[in-house]
């Protein structure tokens, strides 16, 4: 529509200019007479381009804290400048591992634009509920704006594009309250024995050792992966590929160590009933000494706790293992971002909006949130300097020796479901190591 409007406006200028030149040879009376003629009326109408038709698009997106609200609000404000005729109707994404979105898809009520991770992409590809975006990859030069190292967040395993990413490769971090550690004379742990001492000491002081929003399953998978990667850096990815078994020494030890700590009171009571807001509040209010979340938590934790908060390298079985796998990070990157409903009325417009929102979302995170881990290049200066924890992480990125994947990046649906269920139940303390190994093994390729 913009191209049409521009063309009409251009033709109008030519027409008016021509009439003006002719008018130099006529008197005022003639001009007044001609002003009311049909030709003049048509010319006047042509000078006013028809306004673009207002369009409403439903969008399903994260909007729960400053790290999701602020970049989204910024992207929407920028969209108003770019496409003033487009109005986005936001529905806040539920913290339910995608269940509500899957229900929408099953009932034909899918929003025009929605945030999708690898799990949703793979599920919706099969059901035809996601638009292939290959032909829209050049909108806003999107593909050329990707970093070479983040192309894995754009291109899916089948070589196609299903979502416009804004997040680059990301990492799971173990945050801790420095003040609580100091006041209780607790050493920042580097070994499992030191971690056990910390758990026991904090519990005696009435402080939750580690807050975890285990109502969602992906954090429980991540916590298990933290322990697995201290001996086997490929962690859950090696299990998913069938290259390892949960009964192998590295994985069995990880399960045993985690089980012992849970039995000792590592997590708050009823951890599997805690959502993000509840678990985060424990940490922000000084009621929990540690908190497990992605690096996107840095900004909010810094805002809430200031220089009291830091992040530690994951403890390991012994000092040698700690040093060897210090930079074996949990997390990584996978295809995901803003996707489009194939049944939306105007697929090209929806794709255009999705691409624009993704670019601006990343732009805000990079310039205003002190987050360098975005998928696309940003040509605007940093407004907010990196907080200390982000500076530490940015300096470590070049030292990272390996990454695994977040739960939503697991491509084997059977394994994903099994590891999610098993790790979540493990967090309750009522699930033995042998039961865990047995149930996960069943979902491993060639597992028995």
Wavefront OBJ file of the C-alpha trace (Angstrom):
o trace
v 0.000 0.000 0.000
v 2.855 2.385 0.773
v 4.256 1.934 -2.724
v 0.814 2.684 -4.243
v 0.347 5.729 -2.056
v 3.769 7.046 -2.988
v 3.073 6.559 -6.683
v -0.280 8.361 -6.469
v 1.283 11.212 -4.562
v 4.005 11.496 -7.223
v 1.453 11.617 -10.050
v -0.490 14.260 -8.144
v 2.564 16.488 -7.909
v 3.173 16.222 -11.635
v -0.494 17.049 -12.369
v -0.576 20.026 -10.019
v 2.703 21.329 -11.399
v 1.369 21.150 -14.942
v -1.840 22.956 -13.991
v 0.177 25.624 -12.238
v 2.244 26.345 -15.346
v -0.854 26.628 -17.499
v -2.465 28.899 -14.934
v 0.262 31.508 -15.421
v -1.405 32.424 -18.740
v -4.955 32.815 -17.385
v -6.609 35.510 -15.302
v -7.907 35.159 -11.745
v -11.519 34.804 -12.851
v -10.656 31.882 -15.089
v -8.842 30.203 -12.226
v -11.858 30.639 -9.943
v -14.172 29.252 -12.655
v -11.927 26.237 -13.307
v -11.533 25.549 -9.601
v -14.991 24.029 -9.370
v -14.806 21.976 -12.572
v -14.915 18.163 -12.536
v -11.280 18.048 -13.652
v -10.227 20.259 -10.751
v -12.190 18.132 -8.305
v -10.495 14.973 -9.583
v -7.101 16.650 -9.301
v -7.823 17.672 -5.714
v -8.849 14.119 -4.849
v -5.705 12.734 -6.441
v -3.499 14.894 -4.229
v -4.794 13.102 -1.119
v -3.587 9.521 -0.947
v -6.068 7.073 0.507
v -5.118 6.126 4.081
v -3.855 2.609 4.599
v -6.441 0.220 5.921
v -6.120 -0.465 9.644
v -5.056 -4.028 10.407
v -5.192 -5.878 13.725
v -2.887 -8.810 14.341
v -2.964 -11.091 17.367
v 0.451 -11.768 18.832
v 1.360 -14.307 21.520
v 4.585 -13.313 23.248
v 6.561 -13.327 26.477
v 5.724 -10.348 28.666
v 6.527 -11.198 32.281
v 9.492 -9.095 33.418
v 11.619 -6.147 32.328
v 13.738 -8.356 30.099
v 10.651 -9.278 28.068
v 8.359 -6.296 28.612
v 10.784 -3.483 27.790
v 12.119 -4.825 24.473
v 8.612 -5.786 23.389
v 7.239 -2.330 24.203
v 10.127 -0.715 22.338
v 9.567 -2.909 19.274
v 5.844 -2.083 19.241
v 6.553 1.658 19.521
v 8.974 1.416 16.588
v 6.398 -0.582 14.618
v 3.925 2.293 15.035
v 6.386 4.544 13.221
v 7.080 1.996 10.482
v 3.537 0.673 10.016
v 1.053 3.037 11.719
v -1.884 1.124 10.277
v -0.935 -2.080 12.135
v -2.228 -2.688 15.650
v -0.948 -5.612 17.687
v -3.252 -7.304 20.166
v -0.954 -8.890 22.730
v -1.735 -12.072 24.578
v 0.883 -12.815 27.216
v 2.569 -16.173 26.747
v 1.678 -18.618 29.520
v 4.443 -20.213 31.578
v 3.365 -23.698 30.606
v 5.974 -25.137 28.218
v 3.847 -24.271 25.191
v 0.715 -26.177 26.164
v -1.677 -23.269 25.674
v -0.217 -22.499 22.247
v -0.585 -26.144 21.239
v -4.199 -26.039 22.359
v -4.762 -22.933 20.235
v -3.319 -24.756 17.241
v -5.482 -27.808 17.830
v -8.643 -25.695 18.080
v -7.918 -23.420 15.109
v -7.394 -20.385 17.333
v -3.709 -19.764 16.669
v -2.581 -16.086 16.853
v -1.265 -14.410 13.698
v 2.223 -14.137 15.206
v 3.627 -16.156 18.095
v 6.925 -16.908 19.769
v 8.163 -20.386 18.965
v 11.085 -22.484 20.126
v 12.390 -25.639 18.480
v 9.776 -27.830 20.161
v 6.901 -25.727 18.850
v 8.519 -25.458 15.411
v 8.935 -29.220 15.086
v 5.436 -29.929 16.379
v 3.745 -27.317 14.217
v 5.659 -28.333 11.083
v 3.971 -31.710 11.283
v 0.520 -30.248 11.889
v 0.846 -27.445 9.330
v 0.460 -24.696 11.911
v 3.593 -22.708 11.103
v 4.454 -20.709 7.996
v 7.675 -21.470 6.125
v 9.447 -18.109 5.907
v 12.155 -18.819 3.324
v 10.621 -16.487 0.740
v 10.408 -13.732 3.370
v 13.987 -14.135 4.608
v 15.130 -10.932 2.926
v 12.531 -8.689 4.574
v 14.564 -5.853 6.098
v 17.670 -7.740 4.881
v 17.029 -10.067 7.807
v 19.242 -12.922 6.670
v 22.203 -10.651 5.922
v 21.873 -9.113 9.394
v 22.470 -12.464 11.100
v 25.886 -13.112 12.627
v 27.617 -16.130 11.055
v 27.784 -17.704 14.527
v 24.034 -17.316 15.072
v 22.738 -18.787 11.823
v 21.864 -21.875 13.878
v 19.087 -19.808 15.455
v 17.534 -19.054 12.057
v 17.908 -22.229 9.975
v 16.168 -25.392 11.168
v 17.499 -28.915 10.718
v 15.552 -29.316 7.480
v 17.206 -26.210 6.007
v 14.110 -23.991 6.219
v 13.221 -20.872 8.192
v 10.203 -20.927 10.479
v 10.831 -18.067 12.896
v 12.721 -14.780 13.047
v 15.185 -14.991 15.958
v 16.231 -12.188 18.258
v 18.240 -14.200 20.806
v 21.693 -15.517 19.988
v 23.365 -18.399 21.767
v 22.449 -18.206 25.438
v 23.672 -19.817 28.620
v 22.386 -21.130 31.932
v 23.982 -19.466 34.959
v 24.033 -20.193 38.678
v 23.404 -16.875 40.423
v 24.244 -16.332 44.072
v 23.696 -13.729 46.766
v 27.203 -12.687 47.832
v 25.935 -11.079 51.025
v 24.197 -14.255 52.196
v 27.314 -16.304 51.500
v 29.508 -13.867 53.425
v 27.167 -13.441 56.407
v 26.867 -17.205 56.818
v 30.578 -17.856 56.241
v 29.826 -20.063 53.246
v 32.504 -20.565 50.631
v 31.423 -20.206 47.007
v 31.451 -23.922 46.131
v 33.692 -25.454 43.514
v 33.083 -29.101 44.476
v 30.026 -31.163 45.336
v 31.261 -31.533 48.924
v 31.466 -27.749 49.270
v 28.027 -27.437 47.726
v 26.637 -29.922 50.256
v 28.188 -27.880 53.080
v 26.531 -24.767 51.664
v 23.149 -26.519 51.485
v 23.375 -27.697 55.077
v 24.536 -24.313 56.383
v 21.837 -22.321 54.627
v 19.106 -24.695 55.716
v 20.178 -24.329 59.355
v 19.943 -20.557 58.902
v 16.418 -20.826 57.479
v 17.559 -19.847 53.985
v 16.611 -21.778 50.846
v 19.887 -22.915 49.235
v 18.718 -22.886 45.593
v 15.493 -21.429 44.230
v 14.161 -23.168 41.123
v 10.908 -22.625 39.217
v 10.393 -26.340 38.793
v 6.726 -25.996 37.860
v 8.213 -25.582 34.399
v 10.196 -28.557 33.225
v 12.968 -26.894 31.282
v 14.740 -25.581 34.429
v 14.725 -29.095 35.907
v 16.330 -30.469 32.738
v 18.924 -27.669 32.924
v 19.793 -28.452 36.544
v 20.355 -32.102 35.657
v 22.485 -31.005 32.692
v 24.595 -28.822 34.994
v 25.679 -31.950 36.856
v 26.028 -34.139 33.749
v 28.305 -31.670 31.948
v 30.820 -31.573 34.792
v 32.069 -34.961 33.566
v 30.545 -35.288 30.086
v 30.458 -31.835 28.407
v 27.935 -32.956 25.772
v 25.414 -33.566 28.534
v 21.835 -34.147 27.439
v 22.749 -33.849 23.752
v 24.810 -37.032 23.917
v 21.912 -38.831 25.576
v 19.482 -37.610 22.924
v 21.720 -38.852 20.113
v 22.045 -42.307 21.662
v 25.763 -41.789 22.143
v 25.455 -42.318 25.871
v 23.147 -43.896 28.430
v 21.875 -42.517 31.747
v 23.503 -45.565 33.348
v 26.984 -44.623 32.102
v 29.318 -43.605 34.974
v 29.297 -39.866 34.144
v 25.523 -39.649 33.998
v 24.861 -41.990 36.910
v 27.196 -39.950 39.079
v 25.420 -36.755 38.037
v 22.037 -38.222 39.025
v 23.378 -39.541 42.322
v 24.993 -36.241 43.311
v 21.895 -34.249 42.417
v 19.674 -36.736 44.257
v 21.781 -36.486 47.440
v 21.633 -32.693 47.385
v 17.861 -32.691 46.848
v 17.458 -35.080 49.761
v 19.595 -32.704 51.845
v 17.262 -29.778 51.083
v 18.834 -28.108 48.047
v 15.473 -26.847 46.781
v 12.542 -25.100 48.462
v 9.648 -27.255 49.610
v 7.119 -27.739 46.845
v 9.631 -26.634 44.204
v 7.616 -28.305 41.448
v 4.701 -25.993 42.277
v 6.790 -22.812 42.022
v 6.475 -20.692 38.895
v 9.093 -18.168 37.804
v 7.656 -15.212 39.702
v 7.514 -17.134 42.963
v 10.988 -18.648 42.652
v 12.556 -15.360 41.573
v 10.957 -13.512 44.499
v 12.676 -15.847 46.958
v 16.015 -14.874 45.473
v 15.300 -11.144 45.112
v 14.037 -10.938 48.700
v 17.136 -12.604 50.145
v 15.260 -15.760 51.135
v 17.266 -17.972 48.748
v 21.046 -18.009 48.393
v 21.175 -19.209 44.782
v 18.984 -19.078 41.695
v 19.289 -20.992 38.416
v 18.234 -19.187 35.250
v 19.525 -18.084 31.865
v 21.908 -15.170 31.330
v 18.858 -13.059 30.469
v 18.323 -12.890 34.238
v 21.416 -10.712 34.691
v 19.662 -7.376 34.193
v 16.782 -8.051 36.570
v 18.917 -9.615 39.302
v 21.314 -6.677 39.081
v 18.395 -4.268 39.374
v 16.971 -6.131 42.368
v 20.178 -6.950 44.235
v 22.832 -4.568 42.915
v 26.388 -5.565 43.744
v 25.143 -8.312 46.097
v 24.584 -10.675 43.177
v 27.071 -12.616 41.071
v 27.232 -15.884 39.165
v 29.534 -18.813 39.820
v 31.027 -21.566 37.708
v 29.258 -24.872 38.295
v 30.719 -27.071 41.055
v 32.121 -30.466 40.084
v 33.155 -33.721 41.751
v 36.648 -32.475 42.562
v 39.026 -29.584 41.893
v 40.490 -31.194 38.756
v 37.066 -31.755 37.186
v 36.040 -28.220 38.148
v 38.984 -26.695 36.297
v 38.747 -29.055 33.322
v 35.093 -28.319 32.610
v 34.858 -24.800 33.997
v 33.909 -23.459 30.564
v 31.663 -26.338 29.550
v 28.505 -24.241 29.516
v 24.936 -25.430 29.700
v 22.691 -23.898 27.068
v 23.333 -22.852 23.484
v 21.141 -21.776 20.648
v 18.461 -23.236 18.440
v 16.003 -22.039 15.830
v 13.295 -19.913 17.378
v 11.766 -16.469 17.596
v 8.646 -14.891 16.129
v 6.732 -17.287 13.890
v 3.656 -16.805 11.697
v 0.336 -18.611 11.500
v -0.056 -19.928 7.917
v -3.785 -19.161 8.083
v -3.327 -15.471 8.842
v -5.227 -13.268 6.365
v -2.116 -11.571 4.969
v 0.945 -13.840 5.396
v 3.369 -11.347 3.873
v 2.259 -8.557 6.200
v 2.395 -10.822 9.236
v 5.888 -11.969 8.222
v 6.942 -8.358 7.755
v 5.689 -7.459 11.229
v 7.315 -10.529 12.786
v 10.675 -9.733 11.180
v 10.496 -6.084 12.249
v 9.529 -6.918 15.846
v 12.406 -9.422 16.073
v 14.974 -6.922 14.801
v 13.803 -4.184 17.149
v 13.544 -6.603 20.082
v 17.197 -7.524 19.572
v 18.127 -3.879 19.066
v 16.705 -2.890 22.443
v 18.296 -5.810 24.274
v 21.691 -4.918 22.793
v 21.581 -1.149 23.275
v 19.400 -0.700 26.359
v 19.562 -3.958 28.321
v 23.306 -4.536 28.197
v 22.883 -7.878 26.433
v 25.385 -8.672 23.660
v 23.905 -12.102 22.959
v 21.509 -11.316 20.153
v 21.026 -13.052 16.816
v 21.178 -10.008 14.537
v 23.673 -7.201 14.029
v 22.836 -3.890 15.679
v 24.275 -0.680 14.231
v 23.237 1.571 17.104
v 25.522 2.507 20.026
v 25.175 0.859 23.420
v 23.218 3.112 25.760
v 23.486 0.951 28.850
v 26.911 -0.441 29.692
v 27.211 -4.094 30.586
v 26.593 -4.803 34.277
v 29.489 -6.643 35.991
v 27.949 -10.104 35.552
v 27.415 -9.548 31.838
v 30.904 -8.169 31.465
v 32.252 -11.323 33.110
v 30.200 -13.486 30.760
v 31.138 -11.508 27.649
v 34.819 -12.000 28.542
v 34.249 -15.744 28.998
v 32.413 -16.346 25.738
v 35.680 -16.796 23.819
v 36.786 -19.353 26.439
v 33.676 -21.537 26.193
v 34.792 -25.076 25.360
v 31.348 -26.574 24.716
v 27.611 -25.989 24.934
v 24.663 -28.331 25.100
v 21.101 -27.165 24.552
v 18.161 -25.776 26.401
v 15.229 -28.110 26.819
v 13.263 -26.341 24.092
v 16.137 -27.010 21.697
v 15.878 -30.796 21.974
v 14.730 -32.211 18.655
v 13.744 -35.759 19.710
v 10.212 -35.426 21.069
v 10.261 -38.788 22.843
v 13.523 -38.065 24.633
v 12.480 -34.513 25.438
v 9.268 -35.657 27.100
v 11.073 -38.365 29.076
v 13.898 -36.170 30.368
v 11.414 -33.423 31.256
v 9.163 -35.733 33.252
v 12.011 -37.611 34.916
v 13.975 -34.539 36.016
v 10.872 -32.808 37.325
v 9.905 -35.817 39.438
v 13.531 -36.118 40.597
v 13.190 -32.635 42.100
v 10.475 -33.886 44.468
v 12.902 -36.206 46.232
v 10.459 -39.081 45.880
v 12.056 -40.691 42.832
v 15.084 -42.954 43.109
v 18.205 -42.815 40.966
v 17.429 -46.261 39.550
v 13.882 -45.237 38.608
v 15.215 -42.126 36.905
v 17.783 -44.088 34.906
v 15.224 -46.725 33.911
v 12.631 -44.227 32.677
v 15.055 -42.032 30.721
v 16.796 -45.037 29.165
v 13.519 -46.127 27.571
v 13.472 -42.921 25.537
v 17.076 -43.119 24.360
v 17.587 -44.320 20.764
v 18.374 -48.056 21.042
v 17.636 -47.827 24.761
v 16.064 -50.752 26.586
l 1 2 3 4 5 6 7 8 9 10 11 12 13 14 15 16 17 18 19 20 21 22 23 24 25 26 27 28 29 30 31 32 33 34 35 36 37 38 39 40 41 42 43 44 45 46 47 48 49 50 51 52 53 54 55 56 57 58 59 60 61 62 63 64 65 66 67 68 69 70 71 72 73 74 75 76 77 78 79 80 81 82 83 84 85 86 87 88 89 90 91 92 93 94 95 96 97 98 99 100 101 102 103 104 105 106 107 108 109 110 111 112 113 114 115 116 117 118 119 120 121 122 123 124 125 126 127 128 129 130 131 132 133 134 135 136 137 138 139 140 141 142 143 144 145 146 147 148 149 150 151 152 153 154 155 156 157 158 159 160 161 162 163 164 165 166 167 168 169 170 171 172 173 174 175 176 177 178 179 180 181 182 183 184 185 186 187 188 189 190 191 192 193 194 195 196 197 198 199 200 201 202 203 204 205 206 207 208 209 210 211 212 213 214 215 216 217 218 219 220 221 222 223 224 225 226 227 228 229 230 231 232 233 234 235 236 237 238 239 240 241 242 243 244 245 246 247 248 249 250 251 252 253 254 255 256 257 258 259 260 261 262 263 264 265 266 267 268 269 270 271 272 273 274 275 276 277 278 279 280 281 282 283 284 285 286 287 288 289 290 291 292 293 294 295 296 297 298 299 300 301 302 303 304 305 306 307 308 309 310 311 312 313 314 315 316 317 318 319 320 321 322 323 324 325 326 327 328 329 330 331 332 333 334 335 336 337 338 339 340 341 342 343 344 345 346 347 348 349 350 351 352 353 354 355 356 357 358 359 360 361 362 363 364 365 366 367 368 369 370 371 372 373 374 375 376 377 378 379 380 381 382 383 384 385 386 387 388 389 390 391 392 393 394 395 396 397 398 399 400 401 402 403 404 405 406 407 408 409 410 411 412 413 414 415 416 417 418 419 420 421 422 423 424 425 426 427 428 429 430 431 432 433 434 435 436 437 438 439 440 441 442 443 444 445 446 447 448
